[in-house]
């Protein structure tokens, strides 16, 4: 059965012009236990993670104060992606999120690519997270004797248990994780502003604009280092799209989602751009390091007791939050795919507490491979998986924008109705965002150590996706035939 035939039957059975909306079979059975505070904090948690708490130090050293510009530019495009996803959510809330929208607007092949690239992103990010958790735990002497792989396994077991209980427990955990991260950032920024306003000595340096002008300016190493950190900066914003997934398990998405999405822009400006500008004004960028949180660097320079312990706990919280989000989102995405036949059947199974545990367990299985990676190459595990994850998030964002383009085209044809909450500047906004994201992948080739290896993975992943499609296409076609029969009865 052709895709066109299925779409024609769907259009006949669901006259969208009159407001009837097709439902993803993968959305059935979920509870609606996520409240406004949960979704708002999930949005915050997606915008604040280890990319800022830990990664900003090395990037500030490499790119200089212009890192703030990189965060701002990538933040604007990240906002466009989430705003486009928010519009699709208000059109039709779905726990399958962009995979469900890709199925409707791009067909099963589009949904297949979207789902498995997102799974690739979060399963490899999960490996990075448990690796990071193990490394951060080793910071305290009482844990140094415990092997890294054991700590990684314990962290995975704890977060898995939380995800399997209920979505409400997941929401509560993310809520408090986000509270910790926001409180830490606000506290640091207040301290930094005080140091700046009083020109208090910071490790023998006097804070102010001189920290930038007297040490090479905004671009101390030129433009290319700023370009090369873009990959890492985009990865810092990964998980913003989680708002779209969470919307499928909230009772009032039309009220909650616009508020959460719109707040992302000022949070990016305040927490990312504001923090980096503040860090650049407090110390020369050359004094920061990729091995230490930039916030710990500043606090230790002014003699704050236990600064390293406190910030290490916060970074540990951020990594646990990321792992928690990854298991949650992949469970929902894989269930949507399973109902269409493009994911293993067991990933569509729901528990009595309305949790799609099959998909969560599959993601955990990949993370267990990460535990093995921690055992075999503990010093390289983080870098290996981070590269693969960055390709997954970029492809996911590109697919979201392509889905939105198709959605707007159908709206102009009168087949669907756009909600009042819209992505501004369409279709230019989508095209510019897609061009930017693809340019980041192309420019990664200039990074000989990391970026080039990442780009070389693209054809390998493409071959795996093609092979996988040939393995599931018959099952997908059978499911499409059953759906067509149901729609035309």
C-alpha positions in Angstrom: 0.0 0.0 0.0 1.5 3.3 -1.0 1.9 6.3 1.4 -0.2 8.4 -0.9 -3.1 6.0 -0.6 -2.9 6.0 3.2 -2.7 9.8 3.3 -5.7 10.0 1.0 -7.8 7.7 3.2 -6.7 9.6 6.3 -7.8 12.9 4.7 -11.1 11.4 3.8 -11.7 9.9 7.2 -10.4 13.0 9.1 -11.5 16.2 7.4 -9.0 18.5 9.0 -10.5 21.5 7.5 -13.4 21.0 9.9 -11.1 20.5 12.8 -11.0 16.8 13.2 -7.4 15.7 14.0 -5.8 12.4 13.4 -4.6 10.6 16.4 -1.3 8.6 16.8 -2.1 5.2 18.1 1.0 5.4 20.2 -0.6 8.2 22.3 -3.2 5.9 23.8 -3.0 4.8 27.4 -0.9 7.6 28.8 -1.8 9.4 32.1 -2.0 13.2 32.2 -0.1 13.6 35.4 2.4 16.3 34.4 1.5 19.7 35.8 2.4 23.2 34.6 5.3 23.4 37.1 6.7 20.1 35.9 6.6 21.1 32.2 8.1 24.6 33.0 10.9 23.0 35.0 11.5 20.4 32.3 12.0 23.3 29.9 14.4 24.9 32.3 16.2 21.6 32.8 16.5 21.2 29.1 18.1 24.6 28.8 20.6 24.2 31.7 22.9 21.2 31.9 26.5 20.0 32.0 27.2 21.9 28.8 27.1 25.1 30.9 28.2 23.9 34.3 31.2 22.0 33.1 31.7 22.4 29.3 31.7 26.3 29.3 35.2 26.3 31.0 37.1 24.6 28.1 35.0 26.5 25.5 35.7 29.8 27.1 39.4 29.1 27.1 39.4 28.0 23.4 37.0 30.6 22.0 37.4 33.5 24.4 34.6 35.9 25.4 33.1 35.5 21.9 31.7 32.2 23.4 28.8 34.4 24.6 28.0 35.2 21.0 28.1 31.5 20.0 25.7 30.7 22.8 23.4 33.5 21.8 23.4 32.5 18.1 22.8 28.8 18.8 20.3 29.8 21.4 18.2 31.8 18.9 18.1 28.8 16.5 17.3 26.4 19.3 14.4 28.7 20.2 13.2 28.6 16.6 13.2 24.8 16.7 11.3 24.6 20.0 8.9 27.3 18.8 8.2 25.3 15.7 7.7 22.2 17.8 5.4 24.1 20.1 3.1 25.1 17.2 2.9 21.4 16.1 2.1 20.4 19.7 -0.8 22.8 19.9 -2.0 21.5 16.5 -2.0 18.0 17.9 -0.4 17.1 21.3 1.4 13.7 21.1 3.8 11.8 23.3 5.4 10.6 20.0 6.2 14.3 19.4 8.2 15.0 16.2 8.2 11.3 15.3 4.4 11.4 15.2 4.5 14.7 13.2 7.1 13.2 10.8 4.8 10.3 10.2 1.9 12.6 9.3 3.8 15.1 7.2 6.8 13.1 5.8 5.5 9.6 5.8 6.8 6.5 7.6 10.4 6.8 6.2 10.6 10.3 7.8 9.3 9.0 11.1 11.7 6.1 11.0 14.7 8.3 10.5 13.5 10.9 13.1 12.9 8.2 15.7 16.1 6.2 15.4 18.3 9.3 15.1 16.7 10.6 18.3 17.2 7.2 19.9 20.9 7.4 18.8 21.2 10.8 20.4 19.7 9.9 23.7 21.2 6.4 24.0 24.7 7.7 23.4 24.0 10.8 25.6 22.9 8.3 28.3 26.3 6.7 28.0 28.0 10.1 28.3 25.8 10.9 31.3 26.6 7.7 33.3 30.3 8.2 32.4 30.1 11.8 33.7 28.3 10.7 36.8 31.0 8.2 37.6 33.7 10.8 36.9 32.1 13.4 39.1 31.5 10.8 41.9 35.2 10.0 41.9 35.8 13.6 42.9 35.2 12.6 46.5 37.9 10.5 48.1 35.4 8.0 49.6 34.4 6.8 46.1 37.8 6.8 44.4 38.4 3.1 45.2 35.1 2.1 43.5 35.6 1.3 39.7 34.2 3.8 37.3 32.0 1.2 35.6 30.4 0.2 39.0 29.4 3.8 39.7 28.0 4.1 36.2 25.9 1.0 36.6 24.5 2.2 40.0 23.6 5.5 38.5 21.8 3.8 35.6 19.9 1.5 38.0 18.7 4.4 40.2 17.4 6.5 37.2 15.8 3.5 35.6 13.8 2.7 38.8 12.5 6.3 38.9 11.4 6.2 35.3 9.6 2.8 35.7 7.5 3.9 38.6 5.3 6.6 37.0 5.5 9.8 34.9 4.6 11.8 38.0 7.7 10.6 39.8 9.7 11.5 36.7 8.2 15.0 36.7 8.9 15.5 40.4 12.5 14.4 40.0 13.0 16.8 37.0 11.3 19.6 39.0 13.8 19.3 41.9 16.8 18.8 39.6 15.9 22.0 37.8 15.4 23.9 41.1 19.0 22.9 42.2 20.5 24.0 38.8 18.6 27.3 38.7 19.3 28.2 42.4 23.0 27.5 41.8 23.2 29.7 38.8 21.3 32.5 40.4 23.5 32.3 43.5 26.7 32.4 41.4 25.4 35.3 39.3 24.6 37.3 42.4 28.1 36.7 43.7 29.7 37.6 40.3 27.7 40.8 40.0 28.8 41.8 43.5 32.4 41.1 42.7 32.1 43.1 39.5 30.3 46.0 41.1 32.8 46.3 44.0 35.8 45.4 41.8 36.8 42.9 44.4 40.1 41.1 43.8 39.6 37.7 42.1 42.8 35.6 42.3 45.0 38.7 41.8 42.8 40.1 39.0 40.6 43.2 39.1 37.2 42.3 37.5 35.9 44.5 34.7 36.1 45.1 31.0 39.9 45.0 31.2 39.6 41.2 31.6 38.6 41.2 27.9 40.3 44.2 26.4 43.7 43.6 28.0 43.8 39.9 27.1 43.2 39.7 23.4 39.7 41.2 23.1 36.5 39.3 22.3 38.3 37.1 19.8 41.7 36.4 21.3 42.3 33.3 19.1 40.4 34.5 16.0 37.1 33.4 14.5 37.7 29.7 13.8 37.8 28.5 17.4 34.4 30.1 17.9 33.1 28.2 14.9 34.6 25.0 16.1 32.8 25.2 19.5 29.4 25.5 17.8 29.0 21.7 17.9 29.4 21.6 21.6 27.2 24.6 22.1 24.4 23.0 20.2 24.8 19.9 22.3 24.4 22.1 25.4 20.9 22.9 24.2 19.9 19.3 23.6 16.8 18.3 25.5 14.9 21.6 24.8 12.7 19.5 22.5 11.7 17.4 25.5 8.9 20.0 26.1 7.1 18.6 23.0 7.3 15.0 24.3 6.1 16.0 27.8 3.1 17.8 26.3 1.5 14.5 25.5 1.2 13.7 29.2 -0.2 17.0 30.4 -3.9 17.9 30.7 -3.8 21.4 29.3 -1.0 21.6 26.7 -2.6 24.6 25.0 -2.0 26.7 28.2 1.2 25.2 29.4 3.3 24.7 26.2 3.3 28.4 24.9 4.3 29.7 28.3 7.1 27.1 28.6 8.4 27.6 25.1 8.4 31.4 25.2 10.3 31.4 28.5 13.2 29.5 26.9 14.5 32.5 25.1 15.0 34.7 28.1 16.4 31.8 30.1 19.0 31.2 27.4 19.9 34.9 27.4 20.1 35.1 31.2 21.7 31.8 32.1 24.0 31.0 29.2 24.9 34.4 27.7 24.7 36.2 31.0 26.9 33.6 32.8 29.6 33.6 30.1 29.7 37.4 29.9 30.1 37.4 33.7 32.8 34.8 33.7 34.7 36.7 31.0 34.5 39.9 33.1 35.8 38.2 36.2 38.9 36.4 34.9 40.9 36.2 31.7 39.5 33.4 29.5 42.9 31.8 29.4 42.6 30.9 33.2 39.6 28.7 32.6 40.0 25.0 31.9 38.1 22.1 30.4 38.9 20.0 33.4 37.1 22.2 35.9 33.8 24.0 36.1 34.3 27.7 35.3 32.2 28.5 38.3 34.5 26.5 40.6 37.5 28.4 39.1 36.0 31.7 40.1 34.8 30.7 43.5 38.1 29.0 44.4 39.9 32.2 43.4 38.0 34.2 46.0 38.4 31.5 48.7 34.8 30.2 48.9 35.0 27.1 51.1 33.9 23.8 49.6 33.2 25.5 46.2 34.4 22.4 44.4 32.2 20.1 46.4 29.1 22.2 46.0 29.6 22.6 42.2 30.5 19.0 41.7 27.2 18.0 43.4 25.4 20.4 41.0 27.1 19.0 37.9 26.3 15.5 39.2 22.6 16.6 39.5 22.7 18.0 35.9 24.0 14.7 34.6 21.4 12.7 36.5 18.7 15.0 35.1 19.9 14.4 31.6 19.9 10.7 32.0 16.4 10.8 33.5 15.2 12.9 30.5 16.8 10.6 28.0 15.1 7.5 29.4 11.7 9.3 29.6 11.8 10.7 26.0 13.1 7.6 24.2 10.5 5.4 25.9 7.7 7.6 24.4 9.3 8.0 21.0 10.0 4.2 20.6 6.4 3.4 21.6 5.1 5.7 18.8 7.4 3.9 16.4 6.5 0.5 17.6 2.8 1.1 16.9 3.8 1.9 13.3 6.1 -1.2 13.0 9.4 0.7 12.7 10.6 -0.3 16.2 10.6 -3.7 18.0 7.2 -4.7 19.2 8.2 -4.9 22.8 9.0 -1.2 22.9 5.3 -0.5 22.6 4.4 -2.3 25.8 2.9 -0.2 28.6 3.0 -1.0 32.3 0.1 -0.8 34.7 1.3 2.6 35.8 1.1 3.8 32.2 4.8 3.8 31.5 6.2 2.5 28.2 8.8 0.4 29.9 9.8 -1.5 26.8 11.4 1.5 25.1 13.0 2.6 28.4 14.6 -0.8 28.8 16.0 -0.8 25.3 17.7 2.6 25.9 19.0 1.1 29.2 20.4 -1.8 27.3 22.5 0.5 25.1 23.6 2.4 28.2 24.8 -0.9 29.7 27.1 -1.2 26.7 28.3 2.2 27.9 29.1 0.6 31.2 31.3 -1.8 29.3 32.9 1.1 27.5 33.7 2.6 30.9 35.3 -0.7 31.8 37.4 -1.0 28.6 38.4 2.6 27.9 37.4 4.8 30.9 39.4 7.8 29.8 37.9 7.9 26.3 34.3 6.8 26.9 32.9 10.3 27.2 34.5 11.7 24.1 33.6 8.7 21.9 29.8 8.9 22.6 29.6 12.7 22.7 30.5 12.9 19.0 27.7 10.5 18.0 25.1 12.2 20.2 25.8 15.6 18.5 24.8 14.2 15.1 21.6 12.8 16.6 20.5 16.1 18.0 21.3 18.1 14.9 19.4 15.7 12.7 16.4 15.8 15.1 16.2 19.5 14.9 16.5 19.5 11.1 13.6 17.0 10.9 11.4 19.2 13.3 11.9 22.1 11.0 11.2 20.1 7.8 8.0 18.8 9.5 7.0 22.4 10.3 7.6 23.4 6.6 5.3 20.6 5.5 2.7 21.5 8.1 2.6 25.2 7.0 2.3 24.1 3.3 -0.7 21.9 4.2 -2.2 24.8 6.2 -1.9 27.1 3.2 -3.7 24.4 1.1 -6.5 24.4 3.6 -5.9 20.8 4.8 -5.0 21.8 8.4 -5.4 24.8 10.6 -2.5 26.6 12.2 -2.9 27.4 15.9 -2.6 31.0 17.1 0.8 30.2 18.7 3.1 30.2 15.6 6.7 30.2 14.5 7.4 33.7 13.2 8.8 34.3 9.8 7.9 31.0 8.2 9.1 29.6 5.8 12.3 31.7 6.0 12.9 30.9 9.6 12.8 27.1 9.0 15.1 27.3 5.9 17.7 29.5 7.7 17.7 27.3 10.7 18.2 24.1 8.6 21.0 25.8 6.7 22.7 26.8 10.0 22.5 23.3 11.4 23.8 21.7 8.3 26.6 24.3 8.1 27.7 23.3 11.7 28.2 19.7 10.5 30.2 20.9 7.4 32.4 23.2 9.5 33.1 20.4 12.0 35.4 19.0 9.3 37.9 21.7 10.2 38.3 20.2 13.7 40.8 17.5 13.0 40.8 15.9 16.4 37.1 15.5 17.1 34.9 17.1 14.4 36.3 15.3 11.4 35.8 11.9 13.0 32.2 12.9 13.8 31.5 13.9 10.2 33.0 10.6 9.0 30.3 8.8 11.0 27.5 10.2 8.8 27.8 7.7 5.9 28.2 4.9 8.5 24.9 5.9 10.2 23.2 6.4 6.8 24.1 2.8 5.8 22.8 1.4 9.1 19.5 3.4 8.7 19.0 2.1 5.1 19.7 -1.5 6.2 17.3 -1.1 9.1 14.5 0.3 6.9 14.7 -2.7 4.6 14.4 -4.9 7.7 11.2 -3.2 9.0 9.4 -1.9 5.8 7.2 -5.0 5.4 6.0 -4.7 9.0 5.4 -1.0 8.5 3.4 -1.7 5.3 1.2 -4.3 7.1 0.5 -1.8 9.9 -0.4 0.9 7.3 -2.8 -1.5 5.6 -4.5 -2.3 9.0 -4.8 1.5 9.6 -6.2 2.1 6.2 -8.8 -0.7 6.7 -9.8 0.9 10.0 -10.1 4.4 8.5 -12.2 3.3 5.5 -14.6 1.1 7.4 
